[in-house]
Amino acid sequence: MRALQYLNKYLYKYRVRLVLGLFFTIAAKVFAVVAPSLVGDSITEVNRYLSDPSGDFEQTKSILIQNIALIVGAALLSGIFTFTMRQTIINVSRFIEFDLKNEIYQHYQRLSVNFYKNNRTGDLMNRISEDVSKVRMYFGPALMYSINTVALFVIVISYMVSVAPTLTMYALAPLPLLSIAIYQLSRSIHKRSTIVQEYLSKLSAFTQEMFSGIGIIKANAIEPTANNKMGALALGSMSKNMHLVQVQAWFFPLMILLIGLSNVLVIFIGGSQFINGQIELGTLAEFIIYINMLTWPVATVGWVTSIVQQAEASQKRINEFLGQEPEIVSPKNGQKLQSYSIEFEDVSFSYDDGREEALKEVSFTLESGKTLAILGRTGCGKSTLLQLISRMYDVSSGVVKIGGIDVRKLNLNNLRNHIGSVPQEAFLFSDSLENNIRFGNAEATKDEIENAADQAAVHNSILNFADGYRTVIGERGVSLSGGQKQRMSIARALVKQPQILLFDDSFSAVDTQTEETILQHLKSMSFESTTIVVCHRVSSAKNADYILVMDEGRVTQFGTHESLVKKPGYYAELCKKQLK
């Protein structure tokens, strides 16, 4: 139950509603136990009249009518309080589900990029959906039935002891056996529930990946292979679920057996006591009703135990992520950007996956408002350099400065609000084209959106759609070409009007003419930006103020187009190949 202790804060938050639920539960059970007592009194009264027919029939009739009226009234009140109890406690469980999902999602947002590299999307989704649903059952049905069972047991057993203590002892004798059986079964359920949830995560992760890569699957005609893998995972999940169900299936037979044993003991012992004149006939009937009233609550003990065990396993999985702290955090009283020069001082960086250094003693300075083009072979560290500027990662050694300030001393939100980043792989949401651009600036007007689209050379393409800017694109922009997606991504960065622009090979899917058009538009922007362009084409780099060439994580060349083209090296060779 350690994992579930994390949820105590929610119990405290909704304590008033839970106290009301407790009150309604007790009230419902108090009125529920009235009926058996009245039934017992009625049977006793009838038995007395039958034993002495000379008694007052009208008095007996009046007592019976009165008891019937009281039974009906008690049943109605019990039903009303039961309904109110369910509404109170179940609503609390929904509130807690809402709060917990929000907390998990907000925590996901706080975690650094490296976290998402090490965890599969499907697993993250499963924890915020399936696992939270299991936890909700703990706050809803499990809590409700637990309160209901405890209240009923306390009230019923207290009354039974006051009426016939010896008979009560025999009637409740099987309950310790029930407790031992539940304890042993719950241990097994806990272990198997954990395994089931892990398999569900694997299944969700695989399914999400298959749907995301459906184009690749179809293009390579590997549907049978994907189906076989899915079938194997589903079969494994089913097998683990069956193992769990097999254990859970023991609960109800055990409940029925032990409750039946209690009934047999009540009838045998109570019948003997009635014959000996120790108890009334009505008391015997009353006890049989009480034992059967306890049948369902006792039966739910196993079910509730199962729910709690599953919730424990799910919350443990949730806590694994909630316990993780983001690697990149904004410093307290972090400084704000005032100028936008970029400086690298002997920067080295390594990823956590054990690869060799991605950057090795990188040093350069880019004045505010200037443009830098970065070239180099694949895997030389170009993209990593951009990620260090926006502080997606922290350097292993050295310093990255913006405006003369170490990025680690800057307010993180302020830093990223001043940066417009265009990733290598453009990501678009399943929304309208207009909203996809507005994602860069939620306050952007329609004119600003259209201007950004025009600067990104995608305005005319958008107008060719039937609904123009209101056209809703498919998931990840599946209905757009690669070039259109890249230009949409550029427009999203430009509508932000950032002081720092980062292009990570963002022109690879557009033709040279379109690329030249976009670059010319960037020069004529109404706002001034410090711009870094990662590229593979000289056409993208030659007009930049400075050019930086990298190889195996190191800076091998730095200068202008005119100076580097005259020097032997990678850039001069690239110019000869591409500018023939």
C-alpha positions as CSV (number, residue, x, y, z in Angstrom):
1,M,0.0,0.0,0.0
2,R,3.0,2.3,0.0
3,A,2.5,3.4,-3.6
4,L,-1.1,4.4,-2.8
5,Q,0.0,6.6,0.0
6,Y,0.9,9.2,-2.7
7,L,-2.8,9.7,-3.2
8,N,-3.5,10.7,0.4
9,K,-3.3,14.4,-0.7
10,Y,-6.4,13.8,-2.8
11,L,-8.3,12.2,0.1
12,Y,-7.5,15.4,2.1
13,K,-8.5,17.6,-0.8
14,Y,-12.0,16.0,-1.0
15,R,-12.3,15.2,2.7
16,V,-15.7,17.1,3.1
17,R,-17.3,15.1,0.3
18,L,-15.9,11.8,1.7
19,V,-17.1,12.6,5.2
20,L,-20.6,13.2,3.7
21,G,-20.3,9.9,1.8
22,L,-19.4,8.2,5.1
23,F,-22.4,9.7,6.8
24,F,-24.8,8.7,4.0
25,T,-23.3,5.1,4.1
26,I,-23.9,4.8,7.9
27,A,-27.4,6.2,7.5
28,A,-28.2,3.8,4.7
29,K,-27.0,0.8,6.7
30,V,-28.8,1.9,9.9
31,F,-32.1,1.9,8.0
32,A,-31.2,-1.3,6.1
33,V,-30.8,-3.3,9.4
34,V,-34.2,-2.1,10.7
35,A,-36.0,-4.4,8.3
36,P,-34.7,-7.7,9.6
37,S,-35.4,-6.7,13.1
38,L,-39.0,-5.8,12.2
39,V,-39.4,-9.1,10.3
40,G,-38.1,-10.9,13.4
41,D,-40.5,-9.1,15.6
42,S,-43.4,-9.9,13.2
43,I,-42.6,-13.6,13.1
44,T,-42.3,-13.7,16.9
45,E,-45.7,-11.9,17.2
46,V,-47.3,-14.4,14.8
47,N,-45.7,-17.3,16.6
48,R,-47.1,-16.1,19.9
49,Y,-50.6,-15.7,18.4
50,L,-50.4,-19.2,17.0
51,S,-49.3,-20.6,20.3
52,D,-52.2,-18.8,22.0
53,P,-55.2,-18.4,19.6
54,S,-57.2,-16.8,22.3
55,G,-55.0,-13.7,22.1
56,D,-56.1,-10.4,20.7
57,F,-56.1,-10.8,16.8
58,E,-56.7,-7.2,16.2
59,Q,-53.6,-6.2,18.2
60,T,-51.5,-8.7,16.3
61,K,-52.9,-7.4,13.0
62,S,-52.1,-3.8,14.1
63,I,-48.5,-4.7,15.0
64,L,-48.0,-6.5,11.7
65,I,-49.4,-3.6,9.7
66,Q,-47.3,-1.1,11.7
67,N,-44.1,-3.3,11.1
68,I,-44.9,-3.5,7.3
69,A,-45.2,0.3,7.1
70,L,-41.9,0.7,9.0
71,I,-40.2,-1.8,6.8
72,V,-41.3,0.0,3.6
73,G,-40.3,3.4,5.1
74,A,-36.9,2.1,6.2
75,A,-36.3,0.6,2.7
76,L,-37.2,3.9,1.0
77,L,-34.8,5.9,3.3
78,S,-32.1,3.3,2.9
79,G,-32.5,3.5,-0.9
80,I,-32.3,7.3,-0.9
81,F,-29.2,7.4,1.3
82,T,-27.6,4.6,-0.8
83,F,-28.1,6.7,-3.9
84,T,-26.7,9.8,-2.3
85,M,-23.7,7.8,-1.0
86,R,-23.0,6.5,-4.5
87,Q,-23.3,9.9,-6.1
88,T,-21.0,11.4,-3.5
89,I,-18.2,8.8,-3.5
90,I,-18.2,8.0,-7.2
91,N,-18.1,11.7,-8.1
92,V,-15.1,12.1,-5.8
93,S,-13.4,9.3,-7.7
94,R,-14.0,11.1,-11.0
95,F,-12.6,14.4,-9.6
96,I,-9.5,12.5,-8.4
97,E,-9.1,10.8,-11.8
98,F,-9.3,14.3,-13.5
99,D,-6.7,15.7,-11.1
100,L,-4.3,12.8,-11.4
101,K,-4.4,12.8,-15.2
102,N,-3.7,16.5,-15.2
103,E,-0.8,16.1,-12.7
104,I,0.7,13.3,-14.8
105,Y,0.4,15.3,-18.1
106,Q,1.8,18.4,-16.5
107,H,4.7,16.4,-15.1
108,Y,5.3,14.8,-18.6
109,Q,5.6,18.4,-19.9
110,R,8.2,19.3,-17.3
111,L,10.4,16.4,-18.1
112,S,13.4,16.9,-20.5
113,V,13.8,15.7,-24.0
114,N,16.1,12.9,-22.9
115,F,13.2,11.3,-20.9
116,Y,11.2,10.8,-24.1
117,K,14.2,9.3,-25.9
118,N,14.3,6.6,-23.2
119,N,10.6,5.9,-22.9
120,R,8.1,4.7,-25.5
121,T,5.0,6.8,-26.3
122,G,2.7,3.9,-25.9
123,D,3.9,3.2,-22.4
124,L,3.4,6.9,-21.4
125,M,-0.1,6.8,-22.8
126,N,-0.9,3.6,-21.0
127,R,0.1,5.0,-17.7
128,I,-2.0,8.1,-18.1
129,S,-5.1,6.1,-19.3
130,E,-5.2,2.5,-18.2
131,D,-3.2,2.9,-15.0
132,V,-5.2,6.0,-13.9
133,S,-8.4,4.1,-14.6
134,K,-7.3,1.3,-12.2
135,V,-6.5,3.9,-9.6
136,R,-9.9,5.5,-10.0
137,M,-11.5,2.2,-9.2
138,Y,-9.6,2.3,-5.9
139,F,-11.2,5.7,-5.0
140,G,-14.6,4.8,-6.4
141,P,-16.1,1.3,-6.1
142,A,-13.3,0.0,-3.8
143,L,-13.6,2.8,-1.3
144,M,-17.4,2.9,-1.5
145,Y,-17.8,-0.9,-0.9
146,S,-15.2,-0.9,1.8
147,I,-17.0,1.8,3.8
148,N,-20.3,0.0,3.1
149,T,-18.9,-3.3,4.3
150,V,-17.3,-1.9,7.5
151,A,-20.5,0.1,8.4
152,L,-22.7,-2.9,7.8
153,F,-20.5,-5.3,9.7
154,V,-20.2,-2.9,12.7
155,I,-24.0,-2.2,12.9
156,V,-25.2,-5.8,12.2
157,I,-22.6,-7.6,14.3
158,S,-23.2,-5.2,17.2
159,Y,-26.9,-5.9,17.1
160,M,-26.4,-9.6,16.7
161,V,-24.1,-9.7,19.8
162,S,-26.7,-7.8,21.8
163,V,-29.5,-10.2,20.9
164,A,-27.8,-13.6,20.9
165,P,-24.0,-13.6,21.6
166,T,-23.5,-17.4,21.4
167,L,-25.3,-17.7,18.1
168,T,-23.4,-14.7,16.8
169,M,-20.1,-16.5,17.6
170,Y,-21.1,-19.5,15.6
171,A,-22.5,-17.5,12.8
172,L,-19.2,-15.5,12.4
173,A,-16.8,-18.4,13.0
174,P,-16.0,-19.0,9.2
175,L,-14.9,-15.3,8.8
176,P,-11.3,-15.9,10.0
177,L,-10.9,-18.6,7.4
178,L,-12.2,-16.1,4.8
179,S,-9.6,-13.5,5.9
180,I,-6.8,-16.0,5.5
181,A,-8.0,-17.0,2.0
182,I,-8.3,-13.4,0.9
183,Y,-4.8,-12.6,2.2
184,Q,-3.2,-15.4,0.3
185,L,-5.1,-14.7,-2.9
186,S,-4.4,-11.0,-2.8
187,R,-0.6,-11.6,-2.7
188,S,-0.9,-13.6,-5.9
189,I,-3.2,-11.0,-7.5
190,H,-0.8,-8.2,-6.8
191,K,2.1,-10.0,-8.5
192,R,0.0,-10.9,-11.5
193,S,-1.6,-7.5,-11.8
194,T,1.8,-5.9,-12.2
195,I,2.7,-8.2,-15.0
196,V,-0.6,-7.6,-16.7
197,Q,-0.1,-3.8,-16.7
198,E,3.4,-4.2,-18.1
199,Y,2.1,-6.3,-20.9
200,L,-0.6,-3.7,-21.6
201,S,2.1,-1.0,-21.9
202,K,4.1,-3.1,-24.4
203,L,0.9,-3.7,-26.4
204,S,0.0,0.0,-26.4
205,A,3.5,1.0,-27.4
206,F,3.7,-1.4,-30.2
207,T,0.2,-0.5,-31.5
208,Q,1.1,3.2,-31.5
209,E,4.3,2.6,-33.4
210,M,2.5,0.5,-36.0
211,F,-0.1,3.2,-36.6
212,S,2.5,5.9,-36.8
213,G,4.5,3.9,-39.3
214,I,1.6,2.5,-41.3
215,G,3.0,4.0,-44.5
216,I,6.3,2.2,-44.2
217,I,4.5,-1.1,-43.4
218,K,2.4,-0.8,-46.5
219,A,5.2,0.4,-48.7
220,N,7.3,-2.6,-47.8
221,A,4.4,-5.1,-47.7
222,I,5.2,-6.3,-44.2
223,E,1.7,-6.4,-42.9
224,P,2.0,-10.2,-42.2
225,T,5.1,-9.6,-40.1
226,A,3.5,-6.8,-38.2
227,N,0.4,-8.9,-37.6
228,N,2.5,-11.8,-36.3
229,K,4.3,-9.5,-33.9
230,M,1.0,-8.0,-32.8
231,G,-0.5,-11.5,-32.4
232,A,2.4,-12.7,-30.3
233,L,2.2,-9.7,-28.0
234,A,-1.6,-10.0,-27.7
235,L,-1.3,-13.7,-27.0
236,G,1.2,-13.0,-24.2
237,S,-1.1,-10.4,-22.8
238,M,-4.0,-12.7,-22.9
239,S,-2.0,-15.5,-21.2
240,K,-1.1,-13.2,-18.3
241,N,-4.7,-12.0,-18.0
242,M,-5.9,-15.5,-17.9
243,H,-3.5,-16.3,-15.1
244,L,-4.8,-13.3,-13.2
245,V,-8.5,-14.3,-13.9
246,Q,-7.8,-17.8,-12.7
247,V,-6.7,-16.5,-9.3
248,Q,-9.6,-14.0,-9.1
249,A,-12.1,-16.8,-9.9
250,W,-11.4,-18.4,-6.5
251,F,-13.0,-15.5,-4.6
252,F,-16.7,-16.0,-5.2
253,P,-16.7,-19.8,-4.7
254,L,-14.9,-19.3,-1.4
255,M,-17.4,-16.6,-0.4
256,I,-20.4,-18.8,-1.2
257,L,-18.9,-21.8,0.6
258,L,-18.2,-19.9,3.8
259,I,-21.4,-18.0,3.9
260,G,-23.3,-21.2,3.3
261,L,-21.4,-22.7,6.2
262,S,-22.5,-19.8,8.3
263,N,-26.2,-20.3,7.4
264,V,-25.9,-24.0,8.3
265,L,-24.4,-23.2,11.7
266,V,-27.1,-20.5,12.3
267,I,-29.9,-22.9,11.4
268,F,-28.5,-25.8,13.5
269,I,-27.4,-23.9,16.6
270,G,-30.2,-21.4,16.4
271,G,-32.8,-24.2,15.9
272,S,-31.4,-26.0,19.0
273,Q,-31.6,-22.8,21.0
274,F,-35.2,-22.1,19.9
275,I,-36.3,-25.7,20.8
276,N,-34.7,-25.2,24.2
277,G,-36.5,-21.9,24.6
278,Q,-33.3,-19.8,24.7
279,I,-34.3,-17.6,21.7
280,E,-37.4,-16.6,19.9
281,L,-38.3,-17.9,16.5
282,G,-38.2,-14.4,15.1
283,T,-34.6,-14.1,16.3
284,L,-33.6,-17.2,14.3
285,A,-35.2,-15.8,11.2
286,E,-33.6,-12.4,11.9
287,F,-30.1,-14.0,12.1
288,I,-30.6,-15.9,8.8
289,I,-31.5,-12.6,7.1
290,Y,-28.5,-10.9,8.7
291,I,-26.1,-13.6,7.5
292,N,-27.5,-13.3,4.0
293,M,-27.3,-9.5,4.2
294,L,-23.5,-10.0,4.9
295,T,-23.2,-12.3,1.9
296,W,-22.7,-9.6,-0.7
297,P,-20.4,-7.3,1.4
298,V,-18.2,-10.3,2.3
299,A,-18.2,-11.4,-1.3
300,T,-17.1,-7.9,-2.3
301,V,-14.1,-8.1,0.0
302,G,-12.4,-10.3,-2.5
303,W,-13.3,-8.0,-5.4
304,V,-12.3,-4.9,-3.5
305,T,-9.0,-6.6,-2.6
306,S,-8.4,-7.3,-6.2
307,I,-9.1,-3.7,-7.1
308,V,-6.8,-2.4,-4.5
309,Q,-4.0,-4.7,-5.6
310,Q,-4.4,-3.6,-9.2
311,A,-4.5,0.0,-8.1
312,E,-1.3,-0.5,-6.1
313,A,0.4,-2.0,-9.1
314,S,-0.8,0.8,-11.4
315,Q,0.1,3.6,-9.0
316,K,3.6,2.1,-8.5
317,R,4.0,2.5,-12.3
318,I,2.7,6.0,-12.2
319,N,5.0,6.9,-9.3
320,E,8.0,5.8,-11.3
321,F,7.5,8.7,-13.7
322,L,6.2,11.2,-11.1
323,G,9.3,10.6,-9.1
324,Q,11.6,11.6,-12.0
325,E,12.9,15.1,-12.0
326,P,13.6,17.0,-15.2
327,E,17.2,17.2,-16.1
328,I,16.8,20.7,-17.5
329,V,15.3,23.2,-15.0
330,S,14.9,26.9,-15.0
331,P,17.1,28.5,-12.3
332,K,15.5,30.5,-9.5
333,N,15.4,34.2,-10.4
334,G,16.8,33.3,-13.9
335,Q,17.9,36.2,-16.0
336,K,16.1,37.4,-19.1
337,L,17.6,37.9,-22.5
338,Q,18.6,41.5,-23.5
339,S,20.7,40.8,-26.5
340,Y,21.0,37.9,-28.9
341,S,24.6,37.1,-29.7
342,I,25.6,33.5,-29.5
343,E,28.9,32.2,-28.2
344,F,30.3,28.7,-27.7
345,E,33.4,28.5,-25.5
346,D,35.2,25.1,-25.6
347,V,31.9,23.2,-25.6
348,S,31.9,19.4,-25.4
349,F,28.8,17.2,-25.1
350,S,28.0,13.5,-24.9
351,Y,24.6,11.8,-24.9
352,D,23.7,9.4,-22.1
353,D,23.6,6.4,-24.4
354,G,27.3,5.9,-24.2
355,R,28.2,7.1,-27.7
356,E,31.4,9.1,-28.2
357,E,31.3,12.8,-27.8
358,A,28.9,14.5,-30.2
359,L,30.7,17.8,-29.8
360,K,34.4,18.3,-29.0
361,E,35.8,21.7,-27.8
362,V,33.5,23.7,-30.1
363,S,34.2,27.5,-30.0
364,F,32.8,30.3,-32.1
365,T,31.0,33.7,-31.8
366,L,28.0,34.9,-33.8
367,E,27.1,38.6,-33.4
368,S,23.5,39.6,-32.8
369,G,21.5,39.9,-36.1
370,K,24.0,37.9,-38.1
371,T,23.5,34.6,-40.0
372,L,25.6,31.5,-39.5
373,A,25.4,28.5,-41.9
374,I,26.7,25.1,-40.5
375,L,27.8,22.4,-42.9
376,G,29.3,18.9,-42.4
377,R,28.8,15.3,-43.0
378,T,25.9,13.4,-41.4
379,G,26.5,12.8,-37.7
380,C,29.1,15.5,-37.2
381,G,27.1,17.3,-34.4
382,K,25.2,20.0,-36.3
383,S,21.8,19.3,-34.8
384,T,23.3,18.7,-31.4
385,L,24.7,22.2,-31.5
386,L,21.3,23.8,-32.1
387,Q,19.7,21.8,-29.2
388,L,22.3,23.2,-26.8
389,I,21.4,26.7,-27.9
390,S,17.7,26.1,-27.0
391,R,18.9,24.2,-23.9
392,M,17.2,20.9,-24.7
393,Y,20.4,19.5,-23.2
394,D,23.1,20.9,-21.0
395,V,26.8,20.9,-22.1
396,S,29.2,18.3,-20.6
397,S,31.9,20.9,-20.4
398,G,32.4,24.5,-21.6
399,V,29.8,27.3,-21.8
400,V,27.1,28.3,-24.2
401,K,26.3,32.0,-24.0
402,I,23.5,34.1,-25.4
403,G,23.8,37.8,-25.0
404,G,26.9,37.2,-22.9
405,I,25.0,35.1,-20.4
406,D,25.4,31.4,-19.7
407,V,22.2,29.7,-21.0
408,R,22.0,27.8,-17.7
409,K,21.5,31.1,-15.8
410,L,18.7,32.2,-18.1
411,N,15.0,31.8,-17.4
412,L,14.1,28.7,-19.4
413,N,10.7,29.9,-20.7
414,N,12.1,33.4,-21.5
415,L,15.0,31.8,-23.5
416,R,12.7,29.5,-25.6
417,N,10.2,32.2,-26.1
418,H,12.9,34.2,-28.0
419,I,13.8,31.2,-30.2
420,G,12.1,30.1,-33.3
421,S,13.1,26.5,-34.1
422,V,12.4,24.6,-37.3
423,P,13.3,20.9,-36.7
424,Q,14.7,18.5,-39.2
425,E,11.5,16.5,-39.3
426,A,8.5,18.8,-39.5
427,F,5.7,17.8,-37.1
428,L,2.2,19.0,-37.8
429,F,-1.0,18.5,-35.7
430,S,-4.3,17.1,-36.9
431,D,-5.8,20.5,-37.1
432,S,-6.4,23.3,-39.6
433,L,-3.5,24.8,-41.5
434,E,-4.2,28.1,-39.8
435,N,-4.0,26.7,-36.3
436,N,-0.8,24.7,-37.2
437,I,0.9,28.0,-38.0
438,R,-0.7,29.8,-35.0
439,F,0.8,27.2,-32.7
440,G,4.0,29.3,-32.9
441,N,2.1,32.3,-31.6
442,A,-1.3,31.8,-30.0
443,E,-2.0,35.6,-30.3
444,A,-1.2,35.9,-34.0
445,T,-3.8,37.6,-36.2
446,K,-4.9,36.2,-39.5
447,D,-2.8,38.8,-41.4
448,E,0.3,37.8,-39.4
449,I,-0.4,34.1,-40.2
450,E,-0.7,34.8,-43.9
451,N,2.4,37.0,-43.9
452,A,4.4,34.2,-42.2
453,A,3.1,31.7,-44.7
454,D,4.0,34.0,-47.5
455,Q,7.6,34.4,-46.2
456,A,7.8,30.6,-46.0
457,A,6.6,30.3,-49.6
458,V,3.6,28.2,-48.6
459,H,0.8,30.8,-48.9
460,N,-0.1,30.0,-52.5
461,S,-0.1,26.3,-51.8
462,I,-2.6,26.8,-48.9
463,L,-4.9,28.8,-51.1
464,N,-5.1,25.9,-53.5
465,F,-6.8,23.8,-50.9
466,A,-10.6,23.9,-51.1
467,D,-11.0,25.4,-47.6
468,G,-7.8,27.4,-47.7
469,Y,-6.3,28.1,-44.2
470,R,-9.3,26.3,-42.6
471,T,-8.3,23.0,-44.3
472,V,-7.9,20.3,-41.6
473,I,-4.9,18.1,-42.3
474,G,-4.5,14.5,-41.3
475,E,-2.4,13.2,-38.4
476,R,1.2,14.4,-38.6
477,G,0.2,16.3,-41.8
478,V,-0.1,13.1,-43.8
479,S,-2.1,14.9,-46.5
480,L,0.7,17.3,-47.2
481,S,3.9,16.7,-49.2
482,G,7.3,16.8,-47.5
483,G,8.1,20.2,-48.9
484,Q,4.7,21.6,-47.7
485,K,5.2,20.3,-44.2
486,Q,8.7,21.9,-44.0
487,R,7.4,25.2,-45.2
488,M,4.5,25.0,-42.7
489,S,7.0,24.4,-40.0
490,I,9.0,27.4,-41.1
491,A,5.9,29.6,-41.2
492,R,5.1,28.5,-37.6
493,A,8.6,29.7,-36.5
494,L,8.3,33.0,-38.4
495,V,4.9,33.9,-37.0
496,K,6.5,34.0,-33.6
497,Q,8.9,36.8,-34.8
498,P,11.7,35.4,-32.7
499,Q,15.0,37.1,-32.0
500,I,16.9,33.8,-32.6
501,L,16.0,31.5,-35.6
502,L,17.3,27.9,-35.8
503,F,16.9,25.9,-39.0
504,D,17.9,22.3,-38.7
505,D,18.3,21.1,-42.3
506,S,14.9,22.7,-42.9
507,F,15.2,23.1,-46.7
508,S,16.0,19.5,-47.6
509,A,12.5,18.8,-49.0
510,V,12.2,21.9,-51.0
511,D,13.7,22.7,-54.4
512,T,16.6,25.1,-54.8
513,Q,14.4,27.9,-56.2
514,T,11.9,27.7,-53.3
515,E,14.8,27.6,-50.9
516,E,16.3,30.8,-52.5
517,T,12.9,32.5,-52.2
518,I,12.6,31.7,-48.5
519,L,16.1,32.8,-47.7
520,Q,15.5,36.1,-49.6
521,H,12.3,36.6,-47.5
522,L,14.3,36.0,-44.3
523,K,16.6,38.9,-45.2
524,S,13.7,41.2,-45.8
525,M,11.8,40.4,-42.5
526,S,10.5,43.3,-40.5
527,F,12.2,41.9,-37.4
528,E,15.9,41.2,-37.0
529,S,17.0,37.8,-35.9
530,T,20.2,36.0,-35.1
531,T,20.0,33.0,-37.5
532,I,21.7,29.7,-37.7
533,V,21.0,27.4,-40.7
534,V,22.1,23.8,-40.7
535,C,22.3,22.6,-44.2
536,H,24.0,20.4,-46.8
537,R,23.8,22.7,-49.8
538,V,26.1,25.5,-50.7
539,S,23.1,27.4,-52.0
540,S,21.8,27.6,-48.5
541,A,25.1,28.7,-47.0
542,K,26.8,31.0,-49.5
543,N,24.8,34.1,-48.5
544,A,25.3,33.7,-44.8
545,D,27.4,36.1,-42.9
546,Y,29.6,33.3,-41.6
547,I,30.0,29.6,-42.4
548,L,31.0,26.9,-39.9
549,V,32.2,23.5,-41.1
550,M,32.2,20.6,-38.7
551,D,33.7,17.1,-38.8
552,E,33.3,14.4,-36.1
553,G,32.1,17.0,-33.5
554,R,34.9,19.5,-34.1
555,V,35.0,22.9,-35.9
556,T,37.3,22.5,-38.8
557,Q,36.6,25.7,-40.7
558,F,35.0,29.1,-39.8
559,G,34.7,32.2,-42.0
560,T,32.8,33.8,-44.9
561,H,32.0,32.2,-48.2
562,E,34.6,34.3,-49.9
563,S,37.4,33.3,-47.5
564,L,36.5,29.6,-47.2
565,V,36.1,28.9,-51.0
566,K,39.7,29.9,-51.4
567,K,41.0,27.5,-48.7
568,P,41.5,23.8,-49.3
569,G,39.0,21.8,-47.3
570,Y,35.5,20.4,-47.1
571,Y,33.7,23.7,-48.0
572,A,35.8,24.3,-51.1
573,E,35.3,20.7,-52.3
574,L,31.6,21.0,-51.7
575,C,31.5,24.2,-53.8
576,K,33.3,22.6,-56.7
577,K,30.7,19.7,-56.7
578,Q,27.6,21.8,-56.3
579,L,28.4,25.0,-58.1
580,K,29.7,23.6,-61.4
